[in-house]
Each structure stands twice: as C-alpha cells, then as structure tokens.
Amino acid sequence: MADGNGHEPRIVAFLCRWCSYAGADLAGTSRIKYPPNIIPIRVPCSGRVDPAWVMEAFARGADGVFIGGCHPGDCHYVSGNYKARRRVTLLRKLLPQLGIDPRRLRLEWISATEGKRFAEVVTEFVEELKELGPMRAEEAAQDVR
Amino acid sequence: MPPRNPERIRAQKPRIGVFVCHCGHNIAGVVDVKRVAEQLSKYPGVVYATDYEYMCSDPGQELLKKAIREHRLNGVVVAACSPSMHEATFRRAAGEVDLNPYLVECANIREHCSWVHDPGEAATQKAITITRTMVEKVKGNMPLEPVEVSHKEKCLVVGGGIAGIQAALDVAEAGYEVILVEKSPTIGGHMAQLSETFPTLDCSQCILTPKMVEVERHPKIRLLVNSEVEEISGFIGNYRVRIRKKPSYVDPDLCNLCGECEKVCPVRVPNEFDRGLSERGAIYIPFPQAVPSTYTLDEETCLGIKPLICGKCAEVCEPGAIDFDMSEEIIEEEVGAVILATGYDLYETKALPEYSPDDPDVIDPLQFERLLSATGPTRGEIRRPSDGKVPKTVVFIKCAGSRDPELHKPYCSAICCMYTAKHALLYKHAVPDGRAIVFYIDIRAPGKGYEEFIHRVMEEDRVLYIRGKVAKVFREGDKLIVWGVDTLSGQRVEVEADLVVLAMAVVPPKGVEDLARTLRLSCLDENGFLKEAHPKLRPLETLAGGIFIAGAAQGPKDIPQAVTQGSGAAAKAIALLSAPTLTHSPEVAEVDEELCSGCRVCAPLCPYGAITVEETAQVNELLCEGCGTCVAACPSGALSLRNLEDSQVESMVEAALAELSPAREAVEVKGG
C-alpha cells in the first residue's frame, strides 16, 4: 500500500435517492461495468450530506468521497443540491489545509436516466485516485481530529 | 464523534437478521452469497444470517417471517436488489409478524454490485461491505408509524388533447371534480387537426368532437383554456396549484359565433391551427367546433387593447360579448392528484436544411393533414401552398429527424409509418392519377389492423415504396427535385415532385421542462419526455406520488395508446382520490428542543416552509418531505432526520471503510 502501485482506492459515495442512487441503479439494470471501489450510502438529498460525514470518511481512511445529487434545477427537494454545492465549495477550501488533496472530494450531478454517466464518472474518479495514490490515512485522521 | 441524540438510540440490544438473496443467477452468479451470509453471521449485532434463492418469492418471505419469530429479530437486512424494487415487499412481510416495517432495510447488492462487476473476490467483498453498512443503519433505526393525512378529492389534468380529455372524463365520471387546464384557446389538441385516422379512416374530428362537447358539459369538469400551470407545490393528495389564465376578451356565454368580429379585424397573422397555411385575425376561433365554443382575442397580435387602438371588433359585435377590460386571472386550487397529458410537438423542419424547408411546397405532416381536412384551408382539396395547383407527384420522406442519433433524434417516432401510409392513401383517393412515393428505412406497423393497412396502401392504392434515405431536396423551376437512393436495388433515384411531405420527428412540447421543474419531477428522460417511474411496470406514474402521466408527454404515441394511457392514469388518480386516508412517510426531520438555540438557520433553508421558529424550531411533519437539508445545517445538532441520524451515517461510513479480512489483502496481493 505504501508506494501506491496497484493501490485500490476506497470510496464512500453519498447518493441522493431520487437522481444519483437511481442513476446507479440504472447502470446496474443496463449492466454497465465500473470498478468495485465504491460503497454507496443512500441519502434522501445531497443537501442532507453533513460536511462532518465527509471528514469522518477521510479520517477513517477513505481515499475519496463522492457526493451525487440531482442536476441544478432538478432537485426533488427544490434546492438541496445547491446547499450541497455550497458546502462542498467550502470543504474543498478546507481540505488542503489538512493536507488532503481537494480532488479527493467529488460532487457530481447525475440524473436517474444517466446510468452510463454514473459508471463513467466512477471509473474516472477511481483512475484519478489511483494517480493520487493512497491517502496517508493516519496523518489525515490526526489532522481531521 | 458521539451520537448527537444518545437517548434516542435504541435501548434494546440489536438482534438483526440478514437474508442474502441469490436472485437466481443475477446475484449468485457473481457474488459468493454463501460467504456473504457467513461473514455477516459473525458481524456484531447479527444473530441470524442465511441465503436463499429468491427472497421476494412467497417461500422467501415465509422464511423471513419465520426467522423473525424464531430468532426474535428486532431488525432485518435483506441483501438483494435495489430498495426501489422490494423494500415495500419485505417491510410488509415483516409487518405481518409484528416487526415494525421501518426496522427493515435492503442492501443493494444487485444493481450496485453483481450487475456492474465481474464475478470474483472483489464483488463478494463489496457485497459484504454494503450489507454491513445496512446492518449499521438498522441498528440505529427506530420503529416508526406512518403519518395519516387527509387529501383533496379533486384532480388536475394538464393538457386538453385526447389523452387529457379521456383522463378528465374518466375521473369526472367516477364522481370527482376535475380541473382541466389547456394553454391554447380550445381543447382537442393535435387530434383536432387531423383529417382521418389510421387504419379505419374514421373522420378524426367526428370521433373527437363528441368527447370535447362532453368535457364542456360535464358538471364535474372545470375547463380552463388559455391557461398554464405556473406552480405546483405540496405532496401526494395535497397539491396546491397556481394557474395563470390569460384573458380571452370575449365572454363565451354571449359570443354567438357570427364571426363578424374577425371580418372587420385589420390584423392578418398565420393561423396556428392550420400550421400557417391560412391566416386569421387577432380575434378568431381556431376551428368551428372549438370548445369552449367562442371567439378569442389574441392580445399578442391585436393592434392594442390597453390602451385600445382599434376596437372595430367590439363595434360590430351584436351581443356585446367583447370586453376589453378583462384581465389576467390567477387561479389557485388544491388537488389530490395531477395528470400530465402535455402531448407533443413536431421537430422543426428547418432542422433539416438539406430538404429545403423554407420552400413553401416542402411541408410537415400536420400541414398535410390540414390540406386533407374538410375544415382546412383548401376545404379538403389537395392544393400545394406555393401556387394552389393540384400536385401530381407527392414524395413522402419518413424518419425525417428520427432514428438519427448522430445529427437529430435517436428514437423512432412511432406514428410516422402509419400516418404516412394514410397520407399516401388519402392523396391517391383525392388525386387518382397522381403519383405517391414514400421513402422509408423500415416499416413499423405493430398495431391492430396496421400491417393490413400498409398492404392495402401498397397493393390496392399502388403507392410506390422506396427503401432508402433521401439525400437532398431542391427546387428547379416548377419542380422539387428529390435525390435519393433505393437501397434494395442499389440505384440512385431522382424524382421530380410537386409537393414533399417530411414526416418530422415527434418531440416534447416547449415549456415541458418548466412544468417538470415546478413539479420537482427530478427527471425528464434523455430526449426531454416525461419520465415514468418504471418503464415496464409503472408507466403511468412519476417518482412524485400522486402525479401521473398520460399520452405523448411520455413518448410518441398514436391515438389508441394515448386514450389507453388517459384512462389508465385516470384509474390511478381515482384509486388515490377514493382512498379513505393517505399516509405520509414518518422519516422526517425532528427537533430536540433542549438542544435547539432558536438560531433560525434552518427555517429559510426549508423548501416546504415546514419549519417555524418561536423559542425553538418546530417541524410540521405533514409538510416535511424528509430531505434533511436543515439537519445538515443545524449548528447545535438539535435537528435530526428520523432513521438517518448523523450517528447512523457515521457508523455506516465506518463499516464502509473497515478493513476486511481477507478481502483487502486479496485485492492488494493481486494488485501489487
């Protein structure tokens, strides 16, 4: 794990149930393959994602955190995705101060019809995280806490 | 991080059962389901774990119920398909043996795992991890009871085409009030523009107008024309609707259809109903059988109403029906169900410049319908727009803009094969010595009597079908030259035509995005049509409870399909309106008043106005939809979302990232 060669990144994904979770379902129904590095957690809305969860995931050794919401204007709950966007913008500013590359946090808009896009985005994120190499989990945990 | 609401964490020791479904080969062919069950049986809080071929089957559900009883389970995780498929099934089964349904969760190891990964260790490990996260969730779940809500016994139908008309009539016949909203001055939709219908050649208006009249006369239907839905808010059974009704400046009760007003109107603009093939005044009636049966003054084309510039129409109106003081109305209604029947538009011909769309003799199929129609601009005589001559050679080009993923629409517009055959037949009947030539890619005729109709057109009416696409249409003197290829003989074809009809793709109507947005239907499909909850099994529902779809709003459809869907959506709405009470999810936000400082950060974030703050915040559980945006923003941790508390998610994150032995090692050894 130390040198990053062959490292399999671990990703926690918070997916809103109306768009991104359903998009991930559609990727499944359409049998579109993507790497198994992602563990999805279903939330009602990307606006439910507490920045503390993101930090918790990094502290516990996640190499990446993925937040999936509805496209702007399409939020089932009207505007939760905009709240998520604001929070992620702030988090991205905070992460470098803790020594975490902000590319490890990804916010994507994926609709329920975009199964293919879900698979593509996950594949791309896994590739990017492989290039970044493993998170130095212990250091991050110390910094976060 | 300590749980924010420690006193709410269940006092009972967890006794969780895990049921791993094979889903035949769907899961078991990729994931080692035995190992998933075995691994989970050792997981803290799990007292029973097993695997079974089909958990959703009756024996599968019996197995679940038996285990709940025998092992006194106080939580269940079914590792199977997406919760959107069978969460309700397993929750109901658990409820039958007195386990609170909200203590049952699905771990999605099919759509999110076995269907997207290759068989092997990594997929099995992921399935174990996903299931563990759901066990962690169930550990924190509280037993909940659904909230009972009353509902409005009224239905909104948006769109007055044939699908909307059918839906409105069926709901009204069942005894419920209906508000039918139509944006144009009359109901009838595209069906009113058609001449005859395939394959029976019924006169379209003759079969449609009785239904239109029925709508107008029905005591349970309130018809609002010139109206658009501006906003819909609320939830299943309780939607608040804001409708903007443009003034018609004519009192329909006084208008006697004499038509004197239009004769004196100095304005001449293209008539939309005739697709621009005729002209109308600023005051006009779209067609003689319009419902409501009245002239309408179109303020956009009138010389001026406020202030009044001309006023000639009012001078000649004997019954005094014209009222320039009418103004826009905002109508607010509360309804229990909504049926969207917003129909379709045609893809614009100018999208196909290679076919000379600006030439007056290159027309779209609805223009050809108007040429065929007895109420049309030529009284049913087929005369071409440029010079009024009877065309002796007509070329019909199918799939114009359809089935062309590179440049235009990828889908088949479904109705063009049939109406083109009908067009060619009606043309041959009207001009027996004329030539009708159809360029096609394939002929799709799957309806009742459709295939036979195509054969009739080809054989009895001697319409020439050429398999191949047309490359170019251009004018040369009096003629339109059509260059195409006959792909069956491999030869180039050149036709000198008098009239060309482009069977344009069926597209979603303008404004449907705005409607979808106000309804918070999170998705239109990739082509912009309204998306159904499930393409096979819930074709009339949307993901928003109580909002249904019918007709071409969902995708191209012919009349019988649109009528079927109108009736189907009506049945869905009636089932909802006739329910004694509805239930609202109890998985909503709640406030710990001791922790709340009354800071008011939450209230403006709520899109539903469900939070009010006096001393402390209060959540109205009927209005709260459970998005959790307020919870994530609460600085003092006083707000929580029932059954998705922060402490639960934190445990799920921990489980998602816990080192798995021997999984991680296996992956790393392989990789490194």
Interface residues (C-beta under 8 A of the other chain):
Chain A: M1 N5 G6 H7 E8 R10 V12 W18 C19 A22 A24 D25 A27 G28 T29 R31 I32 K33 Y34 P35 P36 I39 P40 I41 R42 V43 P44 C45 G47 R48 V49 D50 P51 A52 W53 E56 A57 R60 G61 A62 C70 G73 D74 C75 H76 Y77 V78 S79 G80 K83 R87 S111 A112 T113 E114 A119
Chain B: M1 S82 P83 S84 N108 R110 E111 H112 C113 W115 V116 H117 D118 A122 A123 Q125 K126 T129 I130 T133 R517 R520 S522 C523 D525 E526 K531 L543 A544 E587 L605 P607 E625 G626 C627 G628 T629 V631 A632 A633 L641 L644 D646 V649 E650 M652 V653 E654 A656 L657 V667 E668 K670 G671 G672
